[in-house]
Amino acid sequence: MALHLPRVLAPCLHHLPEKVEDPETLARNPHVHQLTHGEPGDILRLRALIYDYIRSSLIQSGFLEVETPIFDVNAGGAIARPFETVANELTNIPVRLRIAPELNLKRLIVGGQDKIFEIGRVFRNEGVDNTHNPEFSTCEFYEVGATLPSLIDRTEKLIRGLNDAVEAVRSTYFPSLSAPEELNFSTPFAQLPFIPTIEKNSGRKLPDLSSPTAVADLLTMFDELSIPIPENPTLARLLDAFAEQYIEPYCVNPTFITHHPEALSPLSKTYICPQTSQRIAARVEFFINGREYANAYEEENSPFEQRRKFIQQLEVQPEGEREKSIDESYLEVLEWGMPPTGGWGCGLDRLVMLFANKKRIADVLPFGTLRNVVSIAKNK
């Protein structure tokens, strides 16, 4: 019954099995994984939907999408160890892959833009675990005039709308992916203030965090509460450890952690909290199921205050981790005048994990984590 002879369009030198179950084979051969399982393709479609929804929502709200350099001399905007290299044209000058687009985006705000965002890759030369990969995707936006309440409102609308958009097409476009269970995305989302929540759940009152003895006082509390002390215990790391113990486990449904101590937010505006009398930041972190998804704050726009916070940040770092200098170029930009601005950042890979109902970041990356990318290249 054939009317034409078949013609080979692409030679395949391997037998294509119906199913491959060995995890190592699938990890080392992502193309075979996609050929024999529906899930990798479904995750790609889910990722595309999430990116498209966030991009469309911001553009419809009047934001302009921009791109900032991947390479920089000072990889600032977050506390992380950068990847370093040397460009042939700039010998003897180390160049770093960005750890965040934040500082360059704020340079554009100073330059006259009032609503901008970027979706792109950032790089942090640190560990690989279930929720971290040295290379990951992020979205950051900056809006002149935005305050903490408006940032919270925009986050609630964005996340709830994204959940509705995903669930409306889940059975059609990614049927192999189950929905996250027993999560309530109704707004307004819950809010937990940082210091009062720790004090309530630990049964202890935090010391004055601006005093010279703050670190020693916190270490005494760690000992009394039998909590493991983090490596190189700075003030920020001790407070982070308290949050992991006494706040994050209570953030099951979408929840904002508010009123962070100043030491945790060197780039945000700060003020004295009337309830606790501690100096706190105009900042929120957004959590679901004990995992952070977004971070937002009112940006520090005073060059004098920003210098003080940079110096304070350097002074509390362990000797081996201190940078040789603060970012003078960024402070110079602030001297030209940055209007009051709200900033927001979200890890997009974690959003894919959330709506794909996956526990490991490796499960939502087409080629796995950096460790697996290296093993693929060495595959014999």
C-alpha positions in Angstrom: 0.0 0.0 0.0 3.0 2.3 0.2 3.1 5.1 -2.4 6.7 6.2 -1.6 9.8 4.5 -0.2 10.7 5.7 3.3 13.8 7.9 3.5 16.2 8.3 6.5 16.1 11.8 7.7 18.3 11.3 10.7 20.4 8.2 11.5 19.9 6.8 15.0 22.7 4.4 16.0 21.0 3.4 19.3 18.0 1.3 20.2 15.4 3.6 21.8 13.9 1.8 24.7 10.3 2.5 25.7 11.3 3.3 29.3 14.6 3.9 31.2 14.4 3.7 34.9 18.1 3.9 36.0 18.5 7.4 37.5 22.2 7.6 36.7 21.6 6.8 33.0 18.9 9.5 32.8 21.1 12.1 34.6 24.0 11.5 32.3 21.9 11.4 29.2 19.2 14.2 29.4 18.3 13.7 25.8 17.4 10.0 26.5 15.4 11.2 29.5 13.3 13.5 27.3 12.8 10.8 24.6 11.6 8.2 27.1 9.7 10.3 29.7 7.0 13.0 29.4 8.0 14.8 32.6 11.1 16.8 31.3 9.0 18.3 28.5 6.2 19.1 30.9 8.6 21.0 33.2 10.0 23.0 30.2 6.4 24.0 29.3 5.7 24.9 33.0 8.9 27.0 33.1 7.9 28.8 29.9 4.4 29.6 31.3 5.9 31.0 34.6 8.3 33.2 32.7 5.7 34.4 30.3 3.2 35.2 33.1 5.6 37.2 35.1 7.0 39.1 32.1 3.5 39.8 30.8 2.2 40.9 34.2 5.1 43.4 34.7 4.8 44.8 31.2 1.1 45.3 31.5 1.8 47.2 34.8 4.1 49.6 32.9 7.5 48.0 33.5 10.3 48.1 30.9 12.3 44.9 30.4 16.1 45.6 30.4 19.4 43.7 30.4 22.4 44.4 32.5 26.0 43.0 32.2 26.7 39.4 33.2 30.4 40.3 33.8 31.4 43.0 36.3 34.4 44.0 38.3 32.5 44.2 41.6 29.9 41.4 41.9 27.6 43.2 44.3 23.9 43.2 45.3 24.1 40.2 47.5 26.3 38.4 50.0 27.9 35.5 48.1 31.2 34.3 46.7 31.5 35.1 43.0 33.1 33.2 40.1 36.2 35.0 38.8 38.0 34.9 35.4 40.3 37.1 33.4 39.5 38.7 30.0 42.2 38.6 27.4 41.7 42.3 26.6 42.0 43.2 30.3 45.0 41.2 31.6 45.7 41.3 35.3 42.2 42.6 36.1 39.9 40.0 37.6 36.4 39.9 36.2 33.5 38.4 38.1 30.2 36.8 37.0 27.3 38.7 38.6 25.8 37.4 41.8 22.8 39.7 41.3 21.7 42.4 38.8 20.6 44.7 41.6 23.2 47.4 41.6 23.2 47.9 37.8 19.4 48.0 37.8 19.5 50.7 40.4 22.0 52.6 38.2 19.3 52.7 35.6 16.8 54.0 38.2 19.3 56.8 38.9 19.5 57.4 35.2 15.8 58.2 34.9 13.9 55.0 34.5 11.1 54.5 36.9 9.8 51.0 36.3 12.2 48.3 35.1 12.7 44.6 35.4 15.2 41.9 34.3 14.8 38.1 33.9 18.2 36.5 33.7 20.9 34.2 35.0 23.1 34.9 38.1 26.1 32.9 39.5 27.2 32.2 43.0 30.3 30.2 43.6 28.8 28.2 46.5 27.4 24.8 47.3 25.0 22.5 45.5 22.0 21.1 47.5 18.3 20.4 47.1 17.4 24.1 46.6 20.7 25.7 45.5 22.7 25.6 42.2 25.7 27.9 41.5 23.9 29.0 38.3 20.2 30.0 38.6 17.5 32.2 37.1 16.1 35.3 38.8 13.6 38.1 38.2 14.2 41.5 39.8 12.1 44.7 39.4 12.5 48.2 40.7 9.7 50.8 40.9 10.1 54.4 41.8 7.7 55.4 44.6 6.9 51.8 45.6 6.6 51.3 49.3 6.5 48.1 51.3 2.7 47.8 51.4 2.6 48.2 47.6 5.3 45.6 47.1 3.4 43.2 49.3 0.2 43.9 47.3 2.0 43.3 44.0 3.5 40.1 45.2 0.2 38.7 46.4 -1.5 39.5 43.1 1.4 38.1 41.1 1.7 34.8 43.0 -2.1 34.2 43.3 -2.5 35.0 39.6 0.3 32.7 38.6 -1.2 29.9 40.6 -4.5 30.4 38.9 -2.8 30.5 35.4 -0.9 27.3 36.1 -3.9 25.3 37.5 -6.1 26.4 34.6 -3.9 24.5 32.0 -2.2 21.9 34.2 -4.1 18.9 32.9 -3.6 20.0 29.3 0.0 21.2 29.1 1.8 19.4 31.9 -0.3 16.4 32.9 2.6 14.4 34.4 3.1 17.1 37.1 1.0 17.0 40.3 -0.1 20.2 42.0 1.4 21.3 45.3 -0.9 19.8 48.0 -2.9 21.6 50.7 -1.7 25.2 49.9 -4.0 28.1 50.3 -3.2 31.0 47.9 -6.1 33.2 49.0 -5.1 36.7 49.9 -4.1 38.5 52.0 -1.1 36.3 52.8 0.0 35.9 56.5 2.7 38.1 58.0 5.2 37.2 60.7 7.4 40.0 62.2 11.0 38.7 62.6 11.9 39.6 66.2 8.5 39.1 67.9 8.1 35.7 66.2 11.5 34.5 67.3 10.9 35.7 70.9 7.4 34.1 71.0 8.5 30.7 69.7 11.9 30.5 71.6 10.5 31.9 74.8 13.6 34.2 75.0 14.0 38.0 74.4 16.6 39.0 71.9 19.4 41.3 73.1 20.0 44.8 71.8 21.3 43.9 68.3 23.1 47.3 67.9 25.2 46.8 71.0 28.9 45.8 70.8 28.0 42.6 72.8 25.2 41.5 70.4 27.1 38.5 68.9 28.3 37.3 72.4 24.7 37.6 73.8 23.3 35.7 70.8 25.9 32.9 71.2 24.8 32.6 74.9 21.2 32.1 73.7 22.3 29.5 71.2 24.0 27.6 74.0 21.0 27.9 76.3 18.6 26.7 73.6 20.9 23.9 72.4 20.9 25.2 68.8 23.9 24.4 66.5 26.1 27.5 66.0 26.7 28.3 62.3 30.2 28.4 60.9 31.9 31.8 61.3 29.1 33.1 63.5 28.5 36.7 62.4 25.5 38.7 63.6 23.7 38.1 60.3 24.4 34.4 60.3 23.2 34.0 63.9 19.9 35.8 63.1 19.5 33.7 60.0 19.9 30.5 62.1 17.3 31.8 64.6 14.9 32.4 61.6 15.4 28.9 60.3 14.6 27.5 63.7 11.7 29.7 64.9 10.1 31.4 61.9 10.5 29.5 58.6 8.8 26.2 59.8 5.7 28.3 60.5 5.5 29.6 56.9 3.5 26.7 55.3 0.9 28.7 53.4 2.2 31.8 51.5 3.6 34.0 54.3 5.6 37.3 54.5 8.4 37.6 57.1 8.6 41.3 58.1 10.6 43.7 60.2 14.1 42.2 59.7 17.0 43.5 61.8 19.2 46.0 60.0 22.2 43.6 60.0 20.3 41.3 57.5 19.5 44.1 55.0 22.5 46.3 54.2 20.8 47.7 51.0 17.4 48.6 52.4 16.1 51.6 54.4 16.0 51.1 58.1 14.3 52.7 61.1 13.7 52.1 64.8 10.8 49.7 65.4 8.3 51.3 67.9 7.3 47.8 69.2 10.8 46.3 69.8 13.0 49.4 69.9 15.4 47.6 67.6 16.7 49.1 64.3 14.9 47.1 61.6 14.7 47.2 57.8 11.8 48.1 55.5 11.9 44.6 54.0 9.8 41.4 53.6 10.8 37.9 52.6 8.1 35.7 51.0 8.0 32.0 52.1 5.9 29.0 51.1 6.4 25.6 52.8 9.3 26.9 54.8 11.2 27.9 51.6 12.0 31.5 50.5 10.7 32.6 47.1 11.0 36.4 47.0 12.6 39.3 48.7 11.5 42.9 48.6 12.4 46.1 50.3 12.5 49.9 50.2 15.9 50.7 48.8 18.4 52.8 50.8 18.9 55.9 48.6 21.1 58.0 50.9 24.8 57.7 50.0 25.7 58.5 53.6 23.6 55.8 55.1 24.6 53.3 52.4 28.3 53.9 53.2 27.6 53.4 56.9 25.9 50.1 56.2 28.6 48.9 53.8 31.2 49.6 56.5 29.1 47.9 59.1 28.8 44.9 56.8 32.5 44.7 56.4 33.2 45.0 60.1 31.1 42.0 61.0 32.6 39.7 58.4 35.2 37.1 59.5 38.8 38.1 58.6 39.1 35.6 55.8 35.9 36.7 54.1 36.3 40.5 54.1 36.3 42.2 50.8 39.2 44.6 50.3 37.0 47.6 49.7 33.4 48.7 49.5 31.7 49.4 46.2 32.7 53.1 45.8 31.3 53.2 42.2 27.8 52.4 43.5 28.1 55.0 46.2 29.1 57.5 43.6 26.0 56.7 41.6 23.8 57.3 44.7 25.4 60.7 45.0 23.6 61.7 41.7 20.2 61.1 43.5 18.1 57.9 43.5 14.5 58.6 44.1 12.6 56.5 46.8 12.4 53.1 45.2 11.0 49.7 46.0 12.9 46.6 44.8 11.8 43.0 44.4 13.6 39.8 43.6 12.4 36.2 43.0 14.2 32.9 42.3 12.4 31.5 39.3 13.8 27.9 39.6 12.1 27.7 43.0 8.8 28.8 41.5 9.1 26.0 38.9 9.9 23.6 41.8 6.8 24.8 43.7 4.3 24.4 40.8 5.9 21.1 39.6 5.7 19.8 43.2 9.4 18.9 43.2 11.7 18.9 46.2 15.1 19.2 44.4 16.2 22.0 42.1 17.9 19.3 39.9 14.5 17.9 39.0 13.4 21.2 37.2 16.7 22.0 35.4 16.9 20.5 31.9 20.5 19.4 32.5 20.5 19.1 36.3 22.8 21.0 38.7 26.4 22.1 38.0 27.6 18.8 39.3 25.7 16.9 36.7 26.6 19.3 33.9 30.3 18.6 34.7 29.6 14.8 34.7 27.9 15.0 31.3 30.9 16.6 29.8 33.1 13.9 31.3 30.8 11.1 30.2 32.7 8.3 28.5 
